[in-house]
Amino acid sequence: MDNKIIMKVENKIIPSEEQINGFLENPDLGPISMVNLLKYKENAEYDDGRKTNLSGKEAYQLYAAEVIKLIAKYGGEFVFAGSVSRLMLGEVDEMWDEIAIAKYPSRKAMFEMTMDPDYQKIHVHRDAGLKGQLNIETI
C-alpha cells in the first residue's frame, strides 16, 4: 500500500494578493512565528542593475543582519537560523539552503515592521539574494 501524497511546492519572493489579504484579516492574531525556508540565488542580482560580487546568500545576510534589529523594535524575537544539511523524511525536487524562524507579538506587528522605512531600505538585499522561499505562519 502506497501512502504517498503529492504536494506542489513553489518558492516565491512576494506573497500573492490572496495570501496578503488572509494575513491582514485578523491583525491581532498572535503571537505568531514565521518559518522561512530560504533558497538563494548563486549570485546576487539587484533590480537597480548595480554590479556586485556578492553571492545570493551574502546579499541576504546584509538584509538579515538589519531585519533582526527591526524584529526586536516591533516586539518580536529572532528564534533560529540554520543551514539545511539534508532531508530526513519525504522528497522535494530541490532543497532549501537555510531555515530561519522569527516570532512576532501579532500579525499587526509584523505588518508594521514591513512598512517601516528602515525595512524598505534593506529589502533590496532580500530581493537580490533570494531565488525564492516558503514563509509558513504558525500560531
C-alpha positions as CSV (number, residue, x, y, z in Angstrom):
1,M,0.0,0.0,0.0
2,D,1.5,3.3,-1.1
3,N,0.6,6.3,1.2
4,K,2.4,8.8,-0.9
5,I,0.9,12.2,-1.0
6,I,1.9,14.6,-3.8
7,M,2.3,18.2,-2.8
8,K,3.1,21.1,-5.0
9,V,6.0,23.2,-3.7
10,E,6.7,26.6,-5.3
11,N,9.2,29.1,-3.9
12,K,8.2,32.7,-4.3
13,I,9.6,36.1,-3.5
14,I,6.4,38.1,-2.9
15,P,3.1,36.7,-1.5
16,S,0.0,36.6,-3.7
17,E,-2.9,39.0,-3.2
18,E,-4.9,36.2,-1.6
19,Q,-2.0,35.4,0.9
20,I,-1.7,39.1,1.8
21,N,-5.4,39.5,2.3
22,G,-5.5,36.4,4.5
23,F,-2.7,37.8,6.6
24,L,-4.5,41.1,7.1
25,E,-7.9,39.5,8.0
26,N,-7.1,39.1,11.7
27,P,-4.3,41.6,12.6
28,D,-4.4,40.9,16.3
29,L,-3.7,37.2,15.9
30,G,-0.6,36.3,17.8
31,P,1.9,35.6,18.9
32,I,2.9,34.1,15.5
33,S,6.1,32.5,14.4
34,M,7.2,32.7,10.8
35,V,9.2,29.7,9.5
36,N,11.2,30.8,6.5
37,L,12.5,28.2,4.1
38,L,15.1,30.1,2.1
39,K,16.6,29.3,-1.4
40,Y,19.4,31.6,-2.5
41,K,20.5,32.7,-6.0
42,E,24.0,31.7,-6.9
43,N,25.0,35.4,-7.4
44,A,23.1,38.4,-6.1
45,E,21.1,40.3,-8.7
46,Y,20.0,43.8,-7.8
47,D,17.0,45.3,-9.6
48,D,18.8,48.6,-10.0
49,G,21.5,46.9,-12.1
50,R,24.3,47.6,-9.6
51,K,27.4,45.5,-10.1
52,T,28.3,43.2,-7.2
53,N,30.5,40.2,-6.4
54,L,28.1,39.1,-3.6
55,S,26.6,35.7,-3.6
56,G,22.8,35.5,-3.1
57,K,23.5,34.3,0.5
58,E,25.8,37.2,1.2
59,A,23.2,39.7,-0.1
60,Y,20.5,38.1,2.0
61,Q,22.8,38.2,5.1
62,L,23.0,42.0,4.7
63,Y,19.2,42.0,4.9
64,A,19.1,39.5,7.8
65,A,21.6,41.5,10.0
66,E,19.3,44.5,9.9
67,V,15.9,42.8,9.9
68,I,16.8,41.1,13.2
69,K,17.0,44.6,14.8
70,L,13.7,45.6,13.3
71,I,12.0,42.4,14.6
72,A,13.1,43.4,18.1
73,K,11.9,47.0,17.5
74,Y,8.4,45.7,16.9
75,G,8.4,43.4,19.9
76,G,9.4,40.2,18.2
77,E,12.4,38.0,18.5
78,F,14.7,36.1,16.1
79,V,14.4,32.5,17.2
80,F,16.6,30.4,15.0
81,A,18.6,30.2,11.8
82,G,20.5,27.2,10.3
83,S,21.7,25.7,7.1
84,V,19.8,22.8,5.7
85,S,22.1,19.8,5.7
86,R,19.8,17.0,4.3
87,L,16.2,15.9,4.1
88,M,15.4,13.3,6.8
89,L,11.9,12.4,5.5
90,G,10.0,13.0,2.3
91,E,11.0,14.2,-1.1
92,V,11.4,17.6,-2.7
93,D,12.7,18.5,-6.2
94,E,15.2,21.0,-4.8
95,M,16.3,21.6,-1.2
96,W,16.2,24.9,0.6
97,D,19.6,26.4,1.7
98,E,18.6,27.7,5.1
99,I,15.7,27.9,7.6
100,A,15.0,30.9,9.8
101,I,12.3,31.4,12.4
102,A,11.1,34.8,13.8
103,K,8.4,35.3,16.4
104,Y,6.2,38.4,16.4
105,P,3.6,39.5,19.0
106,S,0.9,39.7,16.3
107,R,0.3,39.8,12.6
108,K,-0.1,43.6,13.0
109,A,3.4,43.9,14.5
110,M,4.9,42.0,11.6
111,F,3.0,44.1,9.1
112,E,4.0,47.4,10.7
113,M,7.6,46.2,10.6
114,T,7.4,45.6,6.8
115,M,6.0,49.2,6.4
116,D,8.9,50.7,8.4
117,P,11.1,53.0,6.1
118,D,14.2,51.2,7.5
119,Y,12.7,47.9,6.4
120,Q,12.0,49.3,2.9
121,K,15.7,50.3,2.6
122,I,17.1,46.8,3.4
123,H,14.5,44.9,1.4
124,V,16.6,45.4,-1.8
125,H,19.2,42.9,-0.4
126,R,16.5,40.3,0.3
127,D,15.2,40.6,-3.3
128,A,18.8,40.5,-4.7
129,G,19.7,37.4,-2.8
130,L,16.6,35.2,-2.7
131,K,15.8,32.8,-5.5
132,G,12.6,32.1,-3.6
133,Q,11.2,31.0,-0.2
134,L,8.3,29.5,1.6
135,N,7.1,31.5,4.6
136,I,4.9,29.4,6.9
137,E,2.9,31.1,9.7
138,T,2.5,29.2,12.9
139,I,0.4,30.1,16.0
